[in-house]
Amino acid sequence: MDWKDRIVATPDTLVGKPRIKGTRISVELIVGWLASGWSFEQILESYPTITREDILAALAFAAEMLKEEEYIAVHKAAA
C-alpha cells in the first residue's frame, strides 16, 4: 500500500497532522479507533467519506513512521 497518494499534512488543516486527503480525518484518529476495537466496517459506516483503502493507507503511514523513529522502553528509561 502506497500511502503517499492518500495521506497529506498541511499546516492550515488539523495543525499539520497527517490526515486522509480531502478530509479532516487524521491518521491518529483512525489508528485510535482501530486500537479501541472498531472494525473497518464501523469506521466506514460512521465516516462514509473515507474508503477501506484510506484506512489501509493510514495504517501503512503509521507503520512507516514507526520504522523511522527510535524508541526507548519505558521501564529502561525509568532505571
SULTA-V641101 format. One record per backbone hydrogen bond with DSSP energy under -0.5 kcal/mol. NH is the residue of the N-H (numbers start at 0). CO is the residue of the C=O. If there is no record, write none. Layout:
BEGIN
NH_CO, NH_CO
END
This chain:
BEGIN
2_0, 4_1, 5_2, 6_2, 7_18, 12_9, 15_9, 15_12, 16_13, 18_7, 19_24, 20_5, 22_19, 25_23, 26_17, 27_17, 29_25, 30_26, 31_27, 32_28, 33_29, 34_30, 35_31, 36_33, 37_32, 42_38, 43_39, 44_40, 45_41, 46_42, 49_46, 54_50, 55_51, 56_52, 57_53, 58_54, 59_55, 60_56, 61_57, 62_58, 63_59, 64_60, 65_61, 66_62, 67_63, 68_65, 75_72, 76_72, 77_73, 78_74
END
